[in-house]
Amino acid sequence: MRGGISFRSMLGPALVLSLLLSAAPAVAQSPDAAEAPAAQHAGPPASPTPAAAAAASPDTSEIRLTLPHDLSPWGMFVSADVVVKAVMIGLAFASVLTWTVWLAKSLELMVARRALRAAIAMLDAARGWTDAAGRLVDHREAGAMIRAADEELRLSADALLAEGVKERVASRLERLEAAAGRRMIRGTGLLATVGATAPFVGLFGTVWGIMNSFIGISKQHTTNLAVVAPGIAEALLATALGLVAAIPAVVMYNLFSRWNAGYRALQGDAAAAILRLISRDLDRGAFDSRAAERRRVVNAAE
């Protein structure tokens, strides 16, 4: 009995010790493992605040600040690149020159055509060459032709053939007519130059403005319309100015070409009227007395 009681008394504490050792690992677990179930029941993480979201997102305020607030033509010009500004100023200057030439040549042609019509009427109403030469020798348009014809008649006073005199007078008048046409068309070559080159100059400004748009895209790393709008706006303005300068220049050049043709036709009418008077007086022998008087004066001087 004493041995059995001693065995049972030793078996109880051993069982208690073994139970404590088996429960110890569960008690000695890490805090992260203990908090994991609590984290699962805590729900999803809270959404970031607006300030944190603005800090994490790319800053678009700088893009808005660099955009022009005025997209009127003047605002687009002010915000344009230096090269595009130079193109716009050149096209505007060409347009001003075009309208200046139009105003000056229109007034000049108007006055010249009116004077030539009056001179032709006076030549048609004259009774003879002496009458016409006395009234039109200082005329604005026909005076040069009158003086040239009278000079040729003076030099041909001793000529025997009237046809030769008329041919020489006609030659002088033809040269004067060509010179008057060249004088009247002077300055209109600028219109042809502007009409031919202004569209291409505006196209250069357009290409430069589009290049600026691509540069803005590369700097901001975005294809937002707010980034490319300034470059596109200045490009379209350069194109518009090129057309504004070119279209009136072409129309005015064609108009002046027709007006100059009409002016030269009036010059031809005046020359024809002068030749008719000279031919009529040659047939009448009106210049014979003048030739005899000149010969008498020359002989007396000798």
Secondary structure by P-SEA (a helix, b strand, c coil): caaaaaaaaaaaaaaaaaaaaaacccccccccccaaaaaaaccccccccaaaaaaacccaaaaaaaccccccaaaaaaaccaaaaaaaaaaaaaaaaaaaaaaaaaaaaaaaaaaaaaaaaaaaacccaaaaaaaccccccaaaaaaaaaaaaaaacccccaaaaaaaaaaaaaaaaaaaaaaaaccaaaaaaaaacaaaaaaaaaaaaaaaaaaaaaaacccccccaaaaaaaaaaaaaaaaaacaaaaaaaaaaaaaaaaaaaaaaaaaaaaaaaaaaaaaaccaaaaaaaaaaaaaaac
